[in-house]
Amino acid sequence: QDDPQRMFADGAYDTVIFAFPNRRLATAARRAGVANRVGTSHRLFHLVTCNRLAHFSRVRSPLHEAQLNFELLKPLGIVHTPSLDQIPAWYGLAAPRLPEADALAAQAPFNVILHPKSNGNGREWPLARYEELARLLQGEPGVCLWVTGSPAEGELLAREAPVLLAMPNVRNLCGRFDLTGLMALMGVADGLVASGTGPLHMAAALGRPVLGLFPPIKPIDPARWGALGVQASSLCAPEPCAACTGAQACTCMAAIGATEVAAAIIGWRAGLRKEA
């Protein structure tokens, strides 16, 4: 939006909540005369741009990220913080249907999405572990692994994980689907494995089986960022290490074994067989 002040004025909004602090947007909302402007008190510019301040610390809080966002409703008189079990029922999200996704699903009886990268936004499970996982699952007849990601991530994987992409039980789908298409894939897939990135949470919100891979380091552990869904689960190393330097060099993530992830996937398949 080139002119956020006009956007706020034309929309005749009476309330705006800044879940992510943004000085430009907060200033525009004030100038547009939005009556209720809610933001965290931990940003100095909110003291002059927001007239309803939320007083809480994300860093110190034991709450999940989804629960923390409800703290922004307290200045409006809404003081309920839901339990983690309550939240999935409120998503109201359904996967679209896409013929290309349906055709892919028909090629194998059991399909799992692997989303290895996070666009640099979080700690990632090493690509060598994904290769190990794919090798372990080669012994499971009918299991197909769909590797997803952006076009740029696909190029990176082609350079850094060519062995993974060449395995007979792996399909490289990087760059083939936009966001809507990715949701359609999730809707027909039998599960998804990823680190704490957007597709993990999308698939969980769609009610699909998901396994999130996280470091045991606050505030980026499963307690803060784990996927919330009726079939969502997380794995992380039992103890943090002292040598982690970032998403590309995380000993904690490497400590998550491929055998553990494979066991979760095989468990999903066993569950489907019982239902059948």
N, C-alpha and C positions, 0 to 999 in steps of 0.2 A: 504494500500500500504506500504510494508516493506521498499521500497527504493524510496521515492518521488523524489529524484534528478534524478534517472534513468527514472522514469515515465515522468518527465518534458522533459528530454533530448530526450527520445525515441519518445515522442509525437510531437516534433519539434514545440512546441507552441511559438507564438510570443507575446502573451498577457495572463496574469493571473490576475484576480481580486479577492482579498481576502475579500469577503463579511463578513466572520468571521475571525478575526485576529488569526493567528497561526504561532508562531515563527518558528517551525520546517519546515513547508511548505514554508514560506517566505524565509528562509535561503536556502532551497533546490532549489527554483526557481532561486534565485540569482546565486548559484553555477552552475546551469544547463545552465545559460546564456540566460534565457528568457528575451527578449528585453524590454517588457513593464510589469512592476510589480506594480499593483495598490493596495494601501491600505490606511486606514485612518491615518491621521497624529497624531492621539491621542494614538498611541502605539509607545513607544520609539524604539522598535526593528525594526519598519518599516522605521525609519530614515536611517538605514544602509542596509536594505534588499529590500526596495521598492524604485523605482526611479520615481514614479508618485504618489504623495500624494493628497488625498482628504481631504479638510479642512471643516468639519462640525461637529455639535454636535447632536447626537441622543436625548440626554436627554432634551435639550432646544428646539428642533425643534417642530413646530406644524404639521409637515407632517406625513402622514401615513407611516407605516414601508415599504410598497411596494414602495412608492414614495422616501423614504430615500435611498433605494438601487440605485436609478438612480443618486444620488449624486456621486457614485463611478465611473460613466462614464464621469464626467466632466474633469478629468485629460486627457482623451482621446479625448477631443474636442466635446463631445456630451453633450449639455447643456439643452436638453428638459426634463422637469418634467411633466409627463402626469397627467391629472385629474383622480380622482378615477373612474369616469364613463368610461374612456377610457380603463382602465386596463383589465376588464373581457373579452373584445373582443380579447385579445392577448393570452389567455391561450392555446387554441388549444388542450384541454384535452377531451378525450372521455372515458366513462366507458367501461371496457371489459364485455363480456357476460359470465356467469357462470351458468351451469344448476342448481346447488344447490341454487343459489340466485334466479333464476327464479321460482324454485319450492316453495321457501319460500314466494315469492311475490304473488303466486297464491292462497295461503291459506287464504288471507284476502283482502278485497277490498281497504283498506287504511293502509299503513305501514309506521311507523315513527321510525327512528333510534334515540336512546338515548345513548350518549357516555359520561357517568358520570365522568370518571376519566381523568387525564391529565399526568399521569406518574410523578406527582409531579412538573410539569413545570409551573403551573399557579394557580390562584385562582379558586376554584371549587364551583359549586352550591351544597349545602348540599344534601346528599343522602335522608334525610327525605323529602326534597322538591320533589325529583324524585318520591318517594313513594306517596306523595300527588298528584302529577300530574297524576300518573297512576290511582289513585282512581277517580279523576275527569273525566278521559277519559273512565272509565268503563261504563259511561252512554252514550257513543257514539258508537252505534252498528257498528261493522265492523272495528273498529280501533285497530290495533295491534302494540305494541311497541317492537322494537328489541333492546335489550341492548347489546352493543358491547364493546370490550376492549381486552387487552392482557390476556394470561392465568393467569398471576399474579394478574391482576386487577379483573379477574373473581373470583379468590380465595378470594380476599379482599371483593368483593361484597357479596359472599356467607356467609362470616362471619358478615359483617356489615349491609347488606341490604337484609336478607333472605326473608323478607315480600315482598319486591319489586319483587324479582325473582320468587316468588310463585304466583303472581297475575295471574288470568286467561287470561288477555289481554297482558301479557308480555312474550316474548321469550328470553331466555338467550343464546346469541350467542358468549359470551366471549371465546376467544381462538380458535374458529372454523374457522376463516378466516385469511389468511395472508394479506399483504397490497393489493395485486391484488384482492383478494377475497372481501376485504372491499370496494374497489372501485366498484366492481360488485354489491355489496349490495346497495351502494349509487345510482347506476344507475337505480335500480328498485324500490327503496324506494320513498315515497312521501314527505319526508322531513327529516331533522336531527336537533337535539337539542344537544348542547354541550357548554362547556366553551371555552375559547380561546386556543384551542389545534389543532394539525394538521388535524384530520379528519374534523373539521369544515371548514377549508380553502380548503381542498380537495373537499368536497361536493359542496362548493360554486363555485369552479373552474369548476366543472362538470355541473354547471347551475341548481343545485337542490335547492329547497326551504330550507334555513337553518336559524336557530335562534341561535345567539351567546349570551352567558350570561357572562357579564363582570362587574368588579367593576368600580366605577366612580373615579378611582385614576390614575393620570398621572404618568408614561407613559405606563400604562397597560390597559387603557380604550379603548372603541371602536374607538375613534378618531385615535389611534395608531395601534390597532391590530384587529379592526373589520373585519369580512370576507367581501371580495369584490366579488360580483357575481350579476347576473341579478335578482336573487331571494333571496338575502341575506339581513338579518336584524339583529339588535342587541337589547338587553335589558340590562339595568343597573339601579341600584338604583339612585334616583335623587340627593342624597347628600352623600359624603364620610363620614364614621364614624371615630372616633379617637381611636378605640380599635382594629382594624384589626392587626393581628400578622402573617398572612401567609395564605397559601392555605387551611389549614385544620381548620382555625378558623377565618373566614371572615364574619363579621356582614353585610358588604355591599352586599355580595353575597346572604346571607340568606334573605335580604330585598326584593329580586326579588320574587314576588309571583307566586305560581303555577297556580293561576287563569289567570295571564297574559300570561304565557307560553301556557296553554291550549287554551286560546282564539286565539293565533297565529296559533296553530295547526288546530283548527276548521276552522280558516280563510283559511288555505291552502286547506282544504277539500272543503269548499264552492266554492273556486276558480276553483277547478277541476270540480265540478258539473256544474258550469256556462259554462265552456269550452265544456263540453259534451252536 
